[in-house]
């Protein structure tokens, strides 16, 4: 319940405060969000499977977000604009895999 409440408070603050992202951060923030979503769905999957560990979740959450931002930064420095697409594809696939596993657990399908 605390997680859901925290999520709602975070969404409310984001909508209410309209935070401004510096233009230099603009390419990195969506990748970090995708990585964070991957960690959230991975945590949900682990919770439903009974293997959830809060330390693993926090480390996964932070390391995925940082790694995604660093990959995009490195790609930008090397002139490889497709690095953003690669990050989105990788984390998108992982998110869909976790959702499929959650669906199988919940609906026994």
N, C-alpha and C positions, 0 to 999 in steps of 0.2 A: 504494500500500500504506500509505503514511503517513496518508493521509486516512481510510482504513478503521480503522486502529489508533487514530487520534485520536477518531473517532466512537465506537468501542467504549469507550475510556477515559472519554470524556465521559458516555456512558450509564451506565457503571459508577459514576462519581462521583455522578451524579444519583440513582441508585437507592440507593447506599450511604449517602450523606450526608443524604438527605431534606431538601433545602434548603427553607426557609420563605420564601414570597413574601408581602411585606406586602399587606394587603387593599387598600391604595390602588393597588397595581400590578396587581392581579388582572385588570382588564379589558384591560390593555395587553399583557400577556405573551403570551396566545394569538395576538394579531394579529401580534406581532413574530415568533413562531414560524412562523406561516403564511407571512409574508414571507420568512423565512430558508429555509423549505422550497422556496418558489418559486425562490429564488436557487440552491439546491443542485440542483434538477432542471434549471434553466436551464444551470447549469454542466456537468452530466452531458450534456445535449443538445449543448452546444457542444463538449465533449470528443469525443463520438461523431462530430460533424460535422467535427472537425479544426480548429475555430476558437477553441478555449479560450485565454483570456488570464487569467493569475492576477490581474493588477491590476484588470481589468474585473470579475472574480468578486468580489474583496474589496469593491470599491466598490459593486457591485450588492447584495451581501449586507448590508452596513452601511446603505446608503441605503434599501433596501426595508424593513428592520426598523424603522429610525427613522421613515420616512414612515408606515408602518402605525400605529405607536404614536402619532404626532402626529395622524393623522387621527382615531383613536379619542378621543384627548384633546380635540381640537377639537369633535368631535361631542358628547362628554360636557359640555363647557363650554357648548355652544349648546343643549343639551337634545335632541339628535338621537340617540336610542338606536339607531336603525337603521344608524348609521354602522358599527357592528361587523359587522352583516350584510353591508353593502356591501363591506367589506374582505375578509371571508371569501369572498364570492362572486367577487370580482375575482381574488384570489390562488388560489382553488380552480380557477377556469377556466384560469388560466395554468399551474397545476401539471398539470392534465389535458391541456392542449395539449402541454406538454413531454413528458409520459409517452407521448402518442400519437406524437410525433415520434421518441422513443427506440425505441418499439416498431416503428415503420416501418423505422428504421435497422437494428435488430437482426434482425428477422424478414423484412425485405424485403417487407413487406406494406403 
